[in-house]
């Protein structure tokens, strides 16, 4: 049966961008029922949700059915596919800039975001400092601003508690970070803990005394830029996910979209037209 070409959306991948992601996905099963929908359409649909912030059920009808798209999103998350694709693209982005694939320096920060009514009470909290009821995102990025680790927890979680868990996860994942920059929220005993347990130097970058208004701070601007890249994807303007781990996975998808554009930036930009008809058996 021939599949009619569908409308193209700005969030869809170009041919060269799909060439970066497609080979990183697991091969289709050789036994059992064959996949009915083009995987590129499935990935484009996930990126549409992330970029435009719509509900899964609100996907345009020319994408595969939303149940199919969500099934692949959840399965790839559970199987670790999303994280492996993200990490492989980060390695390519670092190599393209002449960097070693394993960074030794990073920057940590947190961001509190409001939780939608779909976020259950068991995984949300109140950040008294920011006066936000929702969740808090902890991220560690390299000096290029690329994501190394992410953790989503209730907004009531203190920076040192979330930072400790995030750095432990990064340590046991095999990261060889030796220097991490942070803001004053991570100061105090957390610095000694990082040095004693992880043999990691945590350097606190404080605001200049008497600073008024906005000022770009050394090193910290890198992670702030990454958080702005993430929240530029409307799905992350607030937290809509029922499960915190799904929120983490969608943050990785936002960074996947960011990185493929970065890797592909030397390729002339063009809006692809309809794809040719394909035979689906």
Phi, psi and omega in degrees: 000133181276139178261124181291144177296146183249169178295146178260142180244154182302333181280350182293153179283144170283171180301316182291328177288320176296327178296338177279325186268317186310311182293344181276346179281151180295147180294152177299152180297140182273345177236161179088195183289133180286152180292132185275329188248147178297130181297327179297322177295322178296314179297316178301322180293319177298315180294330176296315179299314183295316185286320187260348173077015181280164174288156178304320182292343183266011177301140176305148187290344179275359166276169171302160180307144185300328179298322178293316181298315180294324178300314179292319177302311182292319182293316179295328176293310183297327182273359180078011182293315182302315181294321180292320177297314180301312183293323179294320178292323177297318178299318179296319180295321179291317179297324179296335178263009178077023180260157171291146184294334181255108180287152176249353179231146181209177178227135181245145177199170178228159180215123176269134180228148179296145177262135176287174181290351176278348180276118183292154182298332183291340183238022176232164181202182183244121175271103184294328180291317181266353182056050181235130175258110182171232183231165179237133177259126173253132179226148167240129179237161174276183184287354172267353182090009180275142187290129175256323181203151179217145179217129178245125184220171175302147184296342179284352181292130179289151182303320183291325179291313178293320179296322179297315180295319182295316180291326175296315178300317180295321180296312182285345174279358176095008178293140181250043177296138178239342181220127179230130176266145183210168175268183186293343178295342180255011182283173177095220185295340179298324179296315179294322179298314180298321180290320185283317187270319187252000186047047185237134178272119178256113183256118182274125178259108184264158175290146177299145179301133178079011180295135176235133181078193185278141175210136178287123181258140180304138178070315184293334180296336183294312181288328176297322178295320178298317178298326177288326174300318182293311184286349172294340173273116193299336178298338183257008175297332168212177182262123181249354193276140177290328182247130179301325181291331174289326175297318177298319181295320179291330173295320177296322178295323176298319179287330174300314179298321180294317185288322180295326176292323181291316179294325185269010189295339180276353177272131180305130182289139175206152177268112184293147176275189180300143177283155178293157178300142178238147176274124176246118183269000000 
